[in-house]
Amino acid sequence: MAEVGPQARVGPAWWSLRVRTTVAAAAVTAVAVALAGWLLLRSIEDTQLAHVRDVTEAQIARVQDRLEAGAEPTEAVDAEVSAATGGLSLVEVLDEDGRTVAAGPTFEIEGQRGAIALAGDAGDVFTTRLPPPEGGVVVQGQGGRPPERSTQLLAPTVVSAQPLERITREVDAPGGHYTIVAAAPVDEVQRSVDAVRRALWVALPALVALVAVAAWWLVGRALRPVEAIRAQVDEISGTTIHRRVPEPASGDEIGRLARTMNAMLDRLEGASTRQHQFVSDASHELRSPVTAIRADLEVALAEGDRADWPRVATAVLAEESRLEALLADLLILAAGDESPPPPDGATVDLAAVAHAEAERPHTVPVSVSVAAADAATVPGSREQLARVVTNLVDNAARHAHTEVAITVAHTATLAGDRVRLTVEDDGPGIPLDDRERVFERFTRLDDARARDGGGGAGLGLAVVRSIAERHRGTAYIETSPLGGARVVVDLPSAG
């Protein structure tokens, strides 16, 4: 099976973030406007139909009041027609047998004023297509079908293509029992709804197109700094790591992204600089013992049998020991950033490690003071923590006049229980301004002193801090009551 490379997972260029955002904005706008338009049409239709019903109910109520007051049906309907100024419903009064006893023309459609006869037990509504010139009527049923039975038209009729809003009310009047039927045409309602619908059909595409253009422009403007950042990052390599991406003046997410990337490039440049310096310093430090070994061997070979080979072997072994220690420190520092922290299950008795270190031979006496030895256990690697104690004691012994003191103590803090390892001497001490610098790699405050006189490579304290940080601790320097320097390693307690 062919391996799928990174390019196979990249989408097509035309389906970019700009296109996707524009399509999403247009789709959301279309759905929102369509829903809003539908709600608007429903609201207009419901509002106008409610108004038609209210007007029709008011007309029926007035006709009912007149009938209940003793007026004849014809008088009641005519009075309503005479009092109306327009916009009336079709009003008809039926007797107990369902016959029309009064009706009045109430509205005008297509320029013709007339009435619709509401006759029949089922309340059928019939209309004429057009009034003939001779004054007769041509009757047709709803939907263009002929009426199933004949009906008496009391007045000239008009054509209404829309349904009617029909309301019926029973009335007990002095003249008998009547049924008032009112039918209000909804042509005007339908015309209003159709007008709004046509406007929406025009406005919807225009609004969607406007939103799409605006989204396309805004997204392009917003992504312009991103493209500038991408182009700049694409040109940065190991030799141009000093370059930085442009930072937009805005304080938005893109501006923060640019500042974050520049901060990352700063860290990478610093790491690259330190790496090059580390390689340069390491090459120089490794070259010194190798050169010394080569020189001793060349001199011995030149002397032949006259050479003091035991002395040469001793000198070579000393340089080899120095080279081995230097390589070990370099390996620890090189692996410090990549190596995982020690397993949580492993614990180390720091007091026992301190006692074991004090028993080794040193140039000055080394004393150990342990407070609460039962609480001096820390999580971590015994080999690495022993290297911390060894480096600290060797460094202190190299500068001490008469003594080196090791102290292991348990302390309780707000952050939890801690174990503090301190190694101090009575030497000249370390100036305040140099107490942080000495933890850098290949830093020596005694450069004037020859290495064979006791000077180190400047890696001991750097190794101490690296191991301490890998054990979730820290290392720093204080002034010792003995007069010299006190190096403190603070580690979390295993308890």
C-alpha positions, 0 to 999 in steps of 0.5 A, spaced: 500 500 500 502 506 498 504 511 503 499 517 504 503 523 505 502 530 508 499 533 501 494 527 501 490 530 507 490 537 504 483 540 502 483 543 495 485 550 494 478 552 492 475 550 498 479 555 503 477 558 509 475 564 506 470 560 501 468 556 507 466 562 511 463 566 505 458 560 504 457 559 511 455 566 512 450 566 506 447 560 508 445 562 515 443 569 512 438 565 507 435 561 512 435 566 517 431 571 512 427 566 509 424 564 516 423 571 518 420 572 511 415 566 513 414 569 520 412 576 517 407 573 512 404 569 517 404 575 522 401 580 516 396 575 514 394 574 521 393 581 523 389 583 517 384 577 518 383 579 525 382 586 523 377 583 518 373 579 523 373 585 528 370 589 523 365 583 521 363 582 528 362 589 529 357 589 523 353 583 526 353 586 533 349 592 530 345 589 526 343 584 532 342 590 536 337 593 531 333 586 530 333 586 538 330 593 538 324 591 534 326 593 527 325 589 521 331 585 517 331 589 511 331 596 515 336 593 520 341 591 514 339 598 510 341 602 516 348 598 517 349 599 509 347 607 510 351 608 516 357 605 513 363 609 509 366 603 505 369 596 507 363 593 509 362 585 509 356 582 506 351 582 511 344 577 510 339 575 514 335 568 514 329 566 517 327 560 521 327 556 514 333 559 511 330 563 506 334 570 505 329 576 508 334 581 507 341 583 504 345 589 502 351 590 497 357 592 502 363 592 498 366 593 491 371 588 487 374 590 480 370 596 480 363 593 481 359 594 487 354 589 489 353 583 493 353 576 494 347 571 495 348 567 501 343 562 501 342 554 502 342 550 508 349 549 507 351 556 507 353 555 500 356 562 497 355 563 489 358 568 485 357 571 478 362 572 473 360 578 470 353 582 470 350 581 463 348 588 460 340 586 460 340 586 468 340 578 469 345 574 472 349 568 470 350 564 477 356 559 478 358 555 484 365 555 487 371 553 483 367 554 477 362 549 478 355 550 477 350 550 483 347 544 485 341 548 486 338 555 484 338 560 489 335 567 489 339 573 488 337 579 491 342 584 488 347 585 483 353 580 484 360 581 483 366 577 482 370 575 488 376 570 486 378 569 493 375 566 499 370 569 504 371 570 512 364 567 514 361 569 521 354 566 523 350 568 529 343 566 531 338 572 534 332 572 537 328 578 536 321 580 537 319 579 529 322 572 530 328 567 530 333 570 525 340 568 523 345 573 521 350 571 516 356 576 514 362 574 509 368 579 509 372 578 502 379 577 504 382 580 497 385 585 500 389 581 505 391 576 500 394 582 495 398 585 501 401 578 503 402 577 495 406 584 495 410 582 501 412 575 498 414 578 492 418 583 495 421 578 499 423 574 493 427 580 491 430 582 497 432 575 499 437 574 494 439 581 494 441 580 502 444 574 501 449 576 495 450 582 500 452 578 506 456 574 501 460 579 498 461 583 505 463 576 508 468 575 503 471 582 504 472 582 511 474 574 511 480 576 506 482 583 510 482 579 517 486 573 514 491 578 510 496 578 516 495 571 517 498 570 510 503 575 511 505 571 517 505 564 513 509 567 508 514 569 513 515 563 517 515 559 510 522 563 509 525 562 516 530 557 516 536 555 521 540 561 518 535 566 518 532 564 525 533 571 527 527 574 522 520 575 525 513 575 523 510 581 522 505 583 528 499 587 526 497 593 530 490 590 532 490 587 539 485 581 536 487 573 536 491 574 530 496 579 533 496 575 539 498 569 535 504 573 531 506 575 538 506 568 540 510 566 534 515 571 535 516 569 542 517 562 540 522 564 535 526 568 540 526 562 544 528 558 538 534 563 537 536 563 544 536 555 544 540 555 537 545 560 540 546 556 546 547 550 542 552 553 538 556 556 544 555 549 548 558 545 542 564 550 541 565 550 549 565 543 549 569 542 543 574 547 547 574 543 553 574 536 550 580 538 546 584 540 552 585 533 555 586 530 549 591 535 547 595 533 554 594 526 553 597 526 546 603 531 548 605 526 554 605 520 549 609 524 544 614 526 549 615 519 552 615 516 545 621 521 543 625 519 549 624 512 548 627 507 554 629 514 558 622 516 559 618 515 566 613 511 563 609 510 570 609 518 571 606 518 563 601 513 565 599 517 571 598 523 567 594 520 562 590 517 567 589 523 570 587 527 564 582 521 562 579 521 568 578 529 567 575 527 560 571 522 562 567 526 568 567 532 562 563 527 558 559 525 563 557 532 565 555 533 557 551 527 557 547 529 563 546 536 560 544 534 553 539 529 555 536 534 561 531 537 556 529 530 553 529 525 558 523 524 562 522 525 569 524 520 574 519 515 576 514 517 581 515 510 585 522 511 586 525 514 592 531 516 595 534 517 602 538 523 601 541 523 608 544 516 606 547 519 600 550 525 603 553 520 608 556 516 603 559 522 599 562 525 606 566 518 606 569 519 600 576 522 600 577 530 599 582 535 600 578 538 606 574 535 611 566 534 610 561 534 615 554 531 615 548 534 619 541 531 618 535 533 621 529 528 622 533 523 618 526 519 617 523 525 613 529 526 608 526 521 603 525 524 596 522 521 589 527 521 584 533 517 581 539 515 586 544 515 581 542 523 579 541 525 586 548 522 588 551 526 582 548 532 585 551 531 592 558 529 589 558 536 584 556 540 590 561 537 595 567 537 589 565 544 588 565 546 595 572 543 597 575 546 591 574 553 594 574 551 601 579 553 606 578 548 612 571 545 611 565 543 607 558 542 611 552 538 608 546 539 611 539 535 610 533 538 613 525 537 612 521 543 612 513 544 611 511 550 606 504 552 603 506 548 597 507 542 601 513 538 605 520 539 602 527 537 603 533 541 603 540 539 601 545 545 603 552 544 601 557 550 604 564 552 605 568 557 608 572 559 602 571 566 598 564 565 597 560 568 590 559 575 589 551 577 589 551 578 581 554 572 579 550 567 583 545 566 577 550 566 572 554 560 575 549 555 573 550 557 566 554 552 562 562 553 562 561 559 567 568 559 571 569 565 576 576 562 577 579 563 569 585 565 571 587 559 575 590 553 571 585 547 570 591 542 573 591 547 579 584 545 581 579 549 576 573 545 573 570 546 566 564 550 569 559 544 568 558 542 575 553 547 578 549 547 571 548 539 572 546 540 579 540 545 577 538 541 571 538 535 575 534 539 580 529 541 575 528 534 573 526 532 580 521 538 580 526 542 585 530 548 584 537 550 586 540 557 588 546 560 592 546 563 599 551 566 603 554 561 608 555 563 616 562 559 615 563 565 610 563 562 603 558 560 599 552 556 601 548 552 595 541 550 596 537 544 593 530 544 594 526 538 592 519 535 594 519 530 600 516 523 598 512 523 604 
